[in-house]
Amino acid sequence: MTFNANTILTATVFAFTMTSVYGAAFRRTCYTAGTVGNECAQFVNNFCSRLEGNVAFRNNLARCYNTPNFKCDFGAFYEFPLTSGSTSPATPAKGSCVDTLTNVTNTCGGFGGFGNTAGGAFTFTLDPNQGQCGQLEAPGN
Ligand SMILES: *[C@@H]1O[C@H](CO)[C@@H](O)[C@H](O)[C@H]1NC(C)=O
């Protein structure tokens, strides 16, 4: 990425947008079947704090964490245009990630789920699954 004045402007506008969405209403959907993995909650802060770099529209950043008995799949999916209407590459908002996934871990009975903060461009997912990272991959599950 070329770091120029336009990049800085874009980053500034996006940072301002992020501060205005935290803590607002969620869109949040819980999974209602599958692996119950309350232990996945311990990885929320690590996943959200490591969201770096730009993501193309409709692409995602994903990370998997192992527990002794199952794995925790995390994702940040650039699903909606930015508040400006732009679909330019963007970085997921860490605070939106924490707010959304904390809600999921507190309210979804361990099944995981997905959602976003109001106006948030990124949808954040937490999905406990059988197996360990790199095994039994089931995209879209
Ligand atoms: C979680 O999100 C739902 C859906 O927006 C909301 O109704 C609920 O109040 C939130 N719960 C917590 C604990 O933040």
The ligand as a Gaussian input file, in Angstrom:
#p B3LYP/6-31G(d) Opt

LIG

0 1
 C      -26.938000      -8.264000      22.185000
 O      -27.500000      -7.893000      20.941000
 C      -28.904000      -8.001000      20.923000
 C      -29.379000      -7.803000      19.490000
 O      -29.188000      -6.504000      19.048000
 C      -29.483000      -7.002000      21.895000
 O      -30.883000      -7.068000      21.867000
 C      -28.967000      -7.303000      23.282000
 O      -29.406000      -6.292000      24.181000
 C      -27.447000      -7.378000      23.319000
 N      -27.057000      -7.925000      24.599000
 C      -25.985000      -7.511000      25.260000
 C      -25.718000      -8.186000      26.549000
 O      -25.250000      -6.631000      24.827000

